[in-house]
Amino acid sequence: MTTISFKVSEEEARRIRKRARQQRLSVSEYLRRRATGSEEAAPVGKIRCDITGAEIFAPLSGASALTTETVRQMLAEFP
C-alpha cells in the first residue's frame, strides 16, 4: 500500500481528527473517503452467532471481510 503525506496546520489537524472521531473512523479512513468521494459508511448488519446464539455485527453480503490488516489500519490513528 502506498503512503501519501501532507502538512496541515494545528487547527486543521484538530478539525480533521474531530470529524474522523465523530464518524468513528481512523483519520486515514476519513481522509481516504473524503478524497475519493466514497463517504458512505461501510455496510454492516446483525446476525445470530451459530456458537453462542448472541446477536453480533457482520458485514453484509458482498462486503469485504474484516482482516487483521484492516483492523491495523483502523487503529493506526487511534489516540
Phi and psi in degrees as a GROMACS rama.xvg file:
@    title "Ramachandran Plot"
@    xaxis  label "Phi"
@    yaxis  label "Psi"
@TYPE xy
-83.4171  145.919  THR-2
-106.804  134.386  THR-3
-120.298  132.598  ILE-4
-128.855  153.649  SER-5
-156.279  162.862  PHE-6
-101.921  144.008  LYS-7
-136.619  161.072  VAL-8
-73.4692  166.431  SER-9
-58.7962  -41.6416  GLU-10
-64.7651  -43.145  GLU-11
-62.4233  -42.0966  GLU-12
-61.3697  -42.0542  ALA-13
-61.0278  -44.8012  ARG-14
-65.2935  -41.5016  ARG-15
-62.7941  -48.0975  ILE-16
-61.177  -41.2481  ARG-17
-63.2681  -46.1474  LYS-18
-66.2861  -38.7756  ARG-19
-63.0341  -44.3564  ALA-20
-61.8386  -42.272  ARG-21
-60.6152  -33.5995  GLN-22
-92.954  3.583  GLN-23
56.1729  46.6864  ARG-24
-124.952  156.885  LEU-25
-69.8348  160.233  SER-26
-59.9368  -41.7527  VAL-27
-60.323  -47.6153  SER-28
-65.7693  -40.3182  GLU-29
-59.2495  -49.0798  TYR-30
-67.6369  -37.6013  LEU-31
-60.0055  -46.7686  ARG-32
-64.2002  -40.4468  ARG-33
-65.4341  -41.6884  ARG-34
-71.9107  -32.7989  ALA-35
-96.863  -5.70166  THR-36
78.1659  10.9026  GLY-37
-102.894  67.7918  SER-38
-84.7617  -4.98479  GLU-39
-69.1349  152.014  GLU-40
-71.2672  151.624  ALA-41
-65.605  139.975  ALA-42
-69.2699  127.897  PRO-43
-134.601  139.121  VAL-44
-129.367  179.611  GLY-45
-117.153  138.71  LYS-46
-134.505  166.746  ILE-47
-95.7922  127.235  ARG-48
-67.905  129.223  CYS-49
-65.3872  -28.0523  ASP-50
-87.1714  -49.9726  ILE-51
-99.6481  -20.0196  THR-52
81.5453  -0.872804  GLY-53
-75.4551  150.967  ALA-54
-81.8738  125.435  GLU-55
-129.583  162.632  ILE-56
-84.0872  141.706  PHE-57
-149.083  151.67  ALA-58
-67.5538  145.646  PRO-59
-71.8861  160.959  LEU-60
-57.5761  138.611  SER-61
91.6957  -14.9982  GLY-62
-82.3649  150.527  ALA-63
-70.9394  152.237  SER-64
-73.7115  151.92  ALA-65
-80.9193  121.155  LEU-66
-118.078  168.511  THR-67
-57.3256  -40.5617  THR-68
-65.0528  -42.7349  GLU-69
-66.7384  -34.4178  THR-70
-66.9043  -41.8744  VAL-71
-59.2938  -43.1167  ARG-72
-63.4781  -42.1448  GLN-73
-63.8441  -36.8933  MET-74
-90.8887  -5.77168  LEU-75
-58.8261  -35.4317  ALA-76
-101.494  6.7949  GLU-77
-66.9917  132.641  PHE-78
